[in-house]
Amino acid sequence: MLHLALFIAFGAIAVAGAVNLLAQRHPVNSALSLVVVMGALAAEYLLLGAEFVAAVQVIIYAGAIMVLFIFVIMLLNAGVEERTRGSKVAMLFGIPGMLLLGLLIIWTLIENPGQGSVSVGAQYGPAKAIGQLLFHEFLLPFEVTSVLILIAIMGAIVLAHPPSPRKPPPPEEELLMEPESELIEMAEPRKEP
């Protein structure tokens, strides 16, 4: 009973964090709300018996990826989001699409009620098997993702760097003219004592 109560509590925290992510107007606050969602998901994985996935969720997603997101947001100096009236395309296709998806989920749950029980932690492999898959069979996609993240950081730095103010070159006439102070000194005769 306690297990189910904790699962529901962390699920509610994840949903509240996701709603807060969408409701915030400042990008840093939205990113911090996403950290809350990632932490709640890690607790959910822990309750399901997937300790390795929970640790990866905290270390990789809530730690490294979110620090990268916040770094890029601060580097771009993104201000408060401006509110718009919304997109007509989103209203036209988004709301019916969400209703259709909700009906599909409800129909699936009604038609296929619990197909059998699975013991907690039976679906996940040990950490060694996951590491073997990640660094042998899926090494290329893993490395391509890291290169894409590096390119995104470099792009953010280029976009955030303010252009250096350049002075226009002086006209040729000014280069040929001598400063007034030198002209005055040449015009005055030197007084000898």
C-alpha positions, 0 to 999 in steps of 0.5 A: 500500500505504501509502495502504491501511495509513493508511486502516485505521489511521485507521479503527481509531482512529475505531472505538476512539474510538467504543467509548471514547465509549460506555465512558466514564462522564463526559460530558466524556470522552465528548465528547473521545472524539468529537473523536478520532472526528471527527479520524480521520474527517477523516483518512479524508476526506483519504485519499479525496481530499476535502480540502474535506470533511476541512477542514469536518470539522475546522473545523465538527464537531471545532472548533465543534460539539464546543466547543459540546457541551463548553460545554453539558456543563460548563454543565449540570455533568453528573456521572458517569453512573450505571450501570443494568442496561439496558433490556429493550426495548433487549435485546428489539429492539436485539440482533436488530436489530443482527444483522439489520443485520449480516446485511443488510450481509454479504448486500449485500457478497456479492451486489454485489461491486465494481461498478466502480472509481472514481478517488479524488476523483471523487465530490466536487464542488469547494468552489465548487459545495458552497458554492453548494448550501449557501448558495443551495439549502439556505440555509433548512435551514442557518439553521434548524439554527443557530437550533435550536443557539441555542435549545439553548444558551439552554435549557442556560443556563436549566436550569443557572442555580441558582434564587435563594434567596428569603427568605420575607416576614416576618410582619406581627407582626414588622413592627409590633414594634420591635427590642428594643434600641430598647425598652431605650433607651426604657425607661431614663431618660436620665442628665444630667450 
